[in-house]
Amino acid sequence: AEQPAAISRLLKDRLGKHGVELDELSMSNDDLAAIDRVYMVACGTSYHVSLIARELVQDWAKIPVFCEYASELNYKEPLVTDHTLCVIITQSGETADTLTAARRMKALGCKVFAITNVLGSSAARESDGTMYIQAGPEVCVASTKAYTAQMVASALLALRLALANGSMDEDEVRGHFASLEQVPGLMEEVIRRRWQDKQAARVFRNAKSALFLGRGVNSTTAYEGALKLKEISYLHAEAYPAGEMKHGPIALLEPGFPVVAIVPADHVHDKTVSNIEESIARGATVVAVATDGDERVAKLCENVLWIPPCPEEWIVPLVAVVHLQLLARYVARARGCDVDKPRNLAKSVTVE
Ligand code: M6R
């Protein structure tokens, strides 16, 4: 419920005379323009943020991006150039794997920029620049508002890079920023519809496992939805880009098997609808996340988590994930799990 306010806070005063202001980067326009490669390094939910950030930086700033789990990067040789920017994304700012990776990238000559929630955290202290997501303390172990706030911070970074190297002009930046400004209202609308998540949670009552599917930026929404469900309800869940279903996961489907399909009104809508049809043909029970007015999905699926129309496709992950967070919470409650303090998990993982 705190997410809309967190996003509004983050966007406040960001639009300056020359597009997005991101002084925290502590880099000159020329240095920003020279960046020719970005490494995004993170763990868990923050890693999912990096996957979306990659799409935005590549699409807008035309800079190649490598996303790495910090725990993996620490045991391989990164391909660093003279102008590589390393972005670490870490809610707590204390994740040991991420800090180790940041130190290594710094030693290799990269500028390190941190996106974090915690003031004065190790990530903030050790980086060349820090952007605070200002989401406020996140009490529950599972990351929710930090996920969406980190995603917005990454979008601002992508816009700043695009403006610096001339891939985007100020008008385009303002257009994308205007889309971001709609996010708090869109999230509030989803929160108002939480009864839909409560209702859909019944599908998982006797389930042993679930499959999450999405395409493009929403394959990441599927990954994050599955992680949330696993973390707080202890229900096994896997996520795949929907087109991969036929390459293996389809074997899981049997009558009653829950499939969560993220199928907004976007350029791959028809393809994802086909995946829903294939799932239903095998007896699966599909819970869809779809855009208001989608009659095809309404006809196919009994349980639909409706989202209001979004101004651009890349905005959908910020809005759709709120449904999946709520869904995970209702499933967890129904299974008698402690939503705020799931077993075996710590808020910040300070060991490698
Ligand atoms: O504090 P960080 O963002 O660095 O934490 C990374 C992961 O440990 C964290 O996102 C974890 O996956 C959460 N439990 C997700 O809900």
Residues whose N, C-alpha, C, O or C-beta is under 5 A from the ligand:
A	BS01	M6R	C43 G44 T45 S46 I89 T90 Q91 S92 G93 T95 V141 A142 S143 K347 V349
